[in-house]
């Protein structure tokens, strides 16, 4: 089994240069996020969400802002949490093996309402 987890998506947030004019603006944003495919997060599934601060891009080049100054960006990969999903599956399996009391009815018994 590989240690590599399937990344559902990675969100990238960049230093908000507009914050210099508006200190109340968020420190990071991405106004041009275009997913390459639909992003589906299933209800009831537990995910791992991680925040990384990156100073270089995937090619190893230093990140620069629009003025050419060194900068950084945040990346947020989202993957299914194997630990919590396995734990839920195990709990479900244990619940299924617990014996439920058996109730038998006689066909002549009154139907309880």
Residue pairs with C-beta under 8 A, 6 or more apart in sequence:
5 48
5 79
5 80
5 82
6 79
6 80
7 77
7 78
7 79
8 39
8 40
8 41
8 47
8 78
8 79
8 80
9 35
9 39
9 77
9 78
10 75
10 76
10 77
10 78
11 30
11 33
11 75
11 76
11 78
12 30
12 33
12 73
12 74
12 75
12 76
13 28
13 29
13 30
13 73
13 74
13 75
13 76
14 28
14 29
14 30
14 71
14 73
14 74
15 27
15 28
15 65
15 71
15 72
15 73
16 25
16 26
16 27
16 28
16 29
17 65
17 66
18 25
19 25
19 26
19 27
28 73
28 74
41 47
41 78
45 80
45 85
46 80
46 81
46 84
46 85
46 88
47 78
47 79
47 80
47 81
48 78
48 79
48 80
48 81
49 76
49 77
49 78
50 76
50 77
51 74
51 75
51 76
52 74
52 75
52 76
52 77
53 72
53 73
53 74
54 63
54 72
54 73
54 74
54 75
55 62
55 63
55 70
55 72
56 62
56 63
57 63
62 70
63 70
63 71
63 72
63 73
64 70
64 71
65 71
